[in-house]
Every structure is written in structure tokens, then in C-alpha cells.
Amino acid sequence: MSDAFIDGFWPYRKDAPNYRAIPDAPADRDEVLQFVRRMAEAEDRMGDEGRVSGSLYSGDHGHYHFLGEVFSEFSHANVLQRDMYPSATKFEGEIVAMALDLLHGGSAGGSACGVVTSGGSESLITALFSYREQAREDRGVRAPNVVMPTTAHVALDKGAHWMGIEVRHAPLGDDFRADVPALADLIDDQTIALVGSAVNYPHGLIDPIPEMADLAMQSGVGMHVDACLGGFLLPWVEQVGYEVPPWDFRVDGVTSISADTHKYGYALKGTSTLLYRDRELRARQYFTYPDWPGGLYLSPGLAGSRSGGLLASTWAALVTTGADAYRESARAMMHTADIIRAGVDDIPGLAVIGDPLWLIAFRSTDPDIDIYLVNDHLKRAGWRLNSLQLPPALHFCVTRPNTAPGVAEAFVDALRDAVDHARQHAGEPAESGAMYGFGGTPQGNQTLNQLMSGVLDAMHEVAPEGV
């Protein structure tokens, strides 16, 4: 394993204190704080310059600091202990209420409800669990399956794997959205739900939710909309005048929605909302056990202990940002996305995938342009995009830091240079590839198993034992 590869995952091994056991004498708090701040400043630099796709949704360090202060007041509080910390009920209830208001929960006739989770993955996996339990109890389903397009988030596959649910992936239509007839062909009497996205992670597209919801109703199954990425931005995009197809609780047949507060809600990382059309479906996610010696056990979801700080700071993010600022941010991000999309359209050999709003995915239409070579050059120029596969592509997910003056234009110029670089080096192996969560993988076109093995080996080689 090369030093460059290892340094990419553990750069602090050489010039920072490394602990392999709890020290006998405590580290100095001021020194620890200074060290942590140095790491944070260095790692935030690229994002603060607006050169990162997605990941950093607010970019306002004053906002982060304020939320950190709110968090600190309840960081020690366990929301399981509501008798001690009734504030958790206020914060969680109002977060859910604000999310339902934004996503037209009133269309459900007053029965809409929800919970706060630790993130999009937990929201999606919990929704799957609720549908599995509903289908088992109401229809006697014993071999459950879920039907969704190939672009649905992979956390659903993970949750289905854990819970013994078969995943049936439908191909995409020519517009790169879910193909409704293909979905219909996969539904049978053991199907528990359909899943669509608003927007999906790879291409930033909204599936045909009304048609999918109608199919779900005809089939007698649930319809979940994964709006983890788009849920706290699409309503504002619509309000500032952009055309947004229907996707939320205004659509009959949509029975649940996941929407992440820690993305475009500008909350701290670690919160999402899972919203249900009715309380009966939400009740399926609860776990109770009355006969434990430790007392009657009741849990609303996978998590046990949770920090009240996350609920408090998420609530604070929503109420201190306010609707006017959310709308203004949406307007600025859409303007930035329009510049980037027009720039991609103007570069020969590239094509935008589908008809996106603010997440612009693009692929090569020229065999002499390896899109991963394009990404290599962009990385060396200081940009971090997200790599895709099937088909090979990149995407730029616009967030608030990208709206700074000149950033979009600078990216288009860098992209044009990167395409020229790829043409000049056609046939050479790329350094980057497509791996979720990494802007460019160090092992390029190796197989996924080889890549994962290399990443884990590197972490174990340089990290404390057990990491």
C-alpha cells in the first residue's frame, strides 16, 4: 500500500498526537481544542471556497457556531428520559409539525404524523420496517419484496438485506426516471411498497410520483417518497417560481416521505424526518417489550439513547433561518445551477442526464472523453465532485457555498479545461472512479472489491487497533 494512498485516509498519522490507549494523564484541554480547530479549518477550506458538490449545505460558520451553542445546552440529555427532559417532546413535535406543514401534510386530513431520526438511512430503513410489519399483520405477507427504480438510494438495499426483504429493481425510462410499466411488472401479492425519489441522488431527478402512487393504490401497497435530499429545498424552489412536478402529500397514494433536516434544512449532521400519512402506519415502527426485568420497554425506532442536543439544534436551525431566508437561498442555488447546466450544455462531448433542477449530472457522449479523467483534472484543480456509474458520470449538487459570486463560472471554466485534458490523455487509466461518499477514489478503475479491500487495509494499517 503506497504512502500516498494511506495519507489520503489518515493524514494526521505523522504530524499529530496519535492515541492507541487512553492516556494516564489527561490531555490539556486548550491544546486539544487548538488541534481540533486546526484540523477543522484545514478540512473546511475547500468547502468554504464553494468548490465542493453537496456535503456542506449551509456554509455559514456563524450558523454552525450558534447551533453548536444550542446543542451544548442539551448535549448530555437523553431524550428517552422525557420526564427529565420534556423539552425533547417540544422540539421533536415542532420539527415534525414544521416538516408536515412544508410538505402539505394537511392534505392527509389531519392524520399526518412523523418522527425525527438520525439521518436519511435510518428514515429509509425504518420506513421499510413499517411497511413490512403492516403487510405481515394486515395481509399475511411472509416473503416481502419492495419495488423501486435502480436510482433509489442504496440505503434501502441495505435495510432490505438486514430485514429479509427482497429488492426488485426496475429499469429507468428514456428520461432516466422510474419506468412505471416496468415497476408494475414487478409487483405481486408479496410486495409491501413502492419507492420513488424526489430528488434521486445520482441524477437529481424527480420520479413520476403521481403515476407511481396511483399504481401503489391500485396494487394495495404503500408508496414511500425518498425526499431525503430534496425535501427541504423543493418546496422553496416551487415557491420562487420554478416548475416542480407534484411529489408530496398533495399526491393521493403517497403514504410516507423521508426528508433530511441536516441537508437543506441547514441543521447539524445527524437528523432527518420520517413523515407518515396516518398514525396507524407510524405505529408499525414502534417496539414494545413488557416482560423485561428492567421494566416495560418502549422504543419508537432503532435508536435507544439519543442526544437532546440534536433535537434542540435542529429546531433552532428551522426557526432561526426562517421562510424568507430559505426562499432566498433556493433562488440563489437555482441561479447557480442554471449557470452550471448551461455551461455543461455548451461543452461538446458532454450531456446533462435528464432534466434536473439543482443537482446537475452529466456524462460523456464522446468515446475520447473518459469522464473519470475529467474528474482527475477537476480534483487537481481543487474541485470535489461526486462520481457516478451505470452510466459513468459526474454530478454537481449545488449548495449555498456554491452561490458565492464567480464560483459557478469558475467551475464551468475548470470543466472545459478538464474535458480538454481528458481528450489529450484518451486511453490512459484514470485515478478516480465511482464510489459513494468519495469525490474521487484513489484506486481508479479497480474492481469494487479490490477498492474496498484497499481502503479497509489502509485504515487498519494506520489507525488505532479496532477502527
Rosetta blueprint (number, residue, H / E / L):
1 M L
2 S L
3 D H
4 A H
5 F H
6 I H
7 D H
8 G H
9 F H
10 W L
11 P H
12 Y H
13 R H
14 K L
15 D L
16 A L
17 P L
18 N L
19 Y L
20 R L
21 A L
22 I L
23 P L
24 D L
25 A L
26 P L
27 A L
28 D L
29 R H
30 D H
31 E H
32 V H
33 L H
34 Q H
35 F H
36 V H
37 R H
38 R H
39 M H
40 A H
41 E H
42 A H
43 E H
44 D H
45 R H
46 M H
47 G H
48 D H
49 E L
50 G L
51 R L
52 V E
53 S L
54 G L
55 S L
56 L L
57 Y L
58 S L
59 G L
60 D L
61 H H
62 G H
63 H H
64 Y H
65 H H
66 F H
67 L H
68 G H
69 E H
70 V H
71 F H
72 S H
73 E H
74 F H
75 S L
76 H L
77 A L
78 N E
79 V L
80 L L
81 Q L
82 R L
83 D L
84 M L
85 Y L
86 P L
87 S H
88 A H
89 T H
90 K H
91 F H
92 E H
93 G H
94 E H
95 I H
96 V H
97 A H
98 M H
99 A H
100 L H
101 D H
102 L H
103 L L
104 H L
105 G H
106 G H
107 S H
108 A H
109 G L
110 G L
111 S L
112 A L
113 C E
114 G E
115 V E
116 V E
117 T E
118 S L
119 G L
120 G H
121 S H
122 E H
123 S H
124 L H
125 I H
126 T H
127 A H
128 L H
129 F H
130 S H
131 Y H
132 R H
133 E H
134 Q H
135 A H
136 R H
137 E H
138 D H
139 R H
140 G L
141 V L
142 R L
143 A L
144 P L
145 N E
146 V E
147 V E
148 M E
149 P E
150 T L
151 T L
152 A L
153 H L
154 V H
155 A H
156 L H
157 D H
158 K H
159 G H
160 A H
161 H H
162 W H
163 M H
164 G L
165 I L
166 E E
167 V E
168 R E
169 H E
170 A E
171 P L
172 L E
173 G L
174 D L
175 D L
176 F L
177 R L
178 A E
179 D L
180 V H
181 P H
182 A H
183 L H
184 A H
185 D H
186 L H
187 I L
188 D L
189 D L
190 Q L
191 T E
192 I E
193 A E
194 L E
195 V E
196 G E
197 S E
198 A L
199 V L
200 N L
201 Y L
202 P L
203 H L
204 G L
205 L L
206 I L
207 D L
208 P L
209 I H
210 P H
211 E H
212 M H
213 A H
214 D H
215 L H
216 A H
217 M H
218 Q H
219 S H
220 G L
221 V L
222 G E
223 M E
224 H E
225 V E
226 D E
227 A L
228 C L
229 L L
230 G L
231 G L
232 F L
233 L L
234 L H
235 P H
236 W H
237 V H
238 E H
239 Q H
240 V L
241 G L
242 Y L
243 E L
244 V L
245 P L
246 P L
247 W L
248 D L
249 F L
250 R L
251 V L
252 D L
253 G L
254 V L
255 T L
256 S E
257 I E
258 S E
259 A E
260 D L
261 T L
262 H L
263 K L
264 Y L
265 G L
266 Y L
267 A L
268 L L
269 K L
270 G L
271 T L
272 S E
273 T E
274 L E
275 L E
276 Y E
277 R L
278 D L
279 R H
280 E H
281 L H
282 R H
283 A H
284 R L
285 Q L
286 Y L
287 F E
288 T E
289 Y E
290 P L
291 D L
292 W L
293 P L
294 G L
295 G L
296 L L
297 Y E
298 L E
299 S E
300 P L
301 G L
302 L L
303 A L
304 G L
305 S L
306 R L
307 S E
308 G H
309 G H
310 L H
311 L H
312 A H
313 S H
314 T H
315 W H
316 A H
317 A H
318 L H
319 V H
320 T H
321 T H
322 G H
323 A H
324 D H
325 A H
326 Y H
327 R H
328 E H
329 S H
330 A H
331 R H
332 A H
333 M H
334 M H
335 H H
336 T H
337 A H
338 D H
339 I H
340 I H
341 R H
342 A H
343 G H
344 V H
345 D H
346 D L
347 I L
348 P L
349 G L
350 L E
351 A E
352 V E
353 I L
354 G L
355 D L
356 P L
357 L L
358 W L
359 L E
360 I E
361 A E
362 F E
363 R E
364 S E
365 T L
366 D L
367 P L
368 D L
369 I L
370 D L
371 I H
372 Y H
373 L H
374 V H
375 N H
376 D H
377 H H
378 L H
379 K H
380 R H
381 A L
382 G L
383 W L
384 R E
385 L L
386 N E
387 S E
388 L E
389 Q L
390 L L
391 P L
392 P L
393 A E
394 L E
395 H E
396 F E
397 C E
398 V L
399 T L
400 R H
401 P H
402 N H
403 T H
404 A L
405 P L
406 G L
407 V H
408 A H
409 E H
410 A H
411 F H
412 V H
413 D H
414 A H
415 L H
416 R H
417 D H
418 A H
419 V H
420 D H
421 H H
422 A H
423 R H
424 Q H
425 H L
426 A L
427 G L
428 E L
429 P L
430 A L
431 E L
432 S L
433 G L
434 A L
435 M L
436 Y L
437 G L
438 F L
439 G L
440 G L
441 T L
442 P L
443 Q L
444 G L
445 N L
446 Q L
447 T L
448 L H
449 N H
450 Q H
451 L H
452 M H
453 S H
454 G H
455 V H
456 L H
457 D H
458 A H
459 M H
460 H H
461 E H
462 V H
463 A L
464 P L
465 E L
466 G L
467 V L
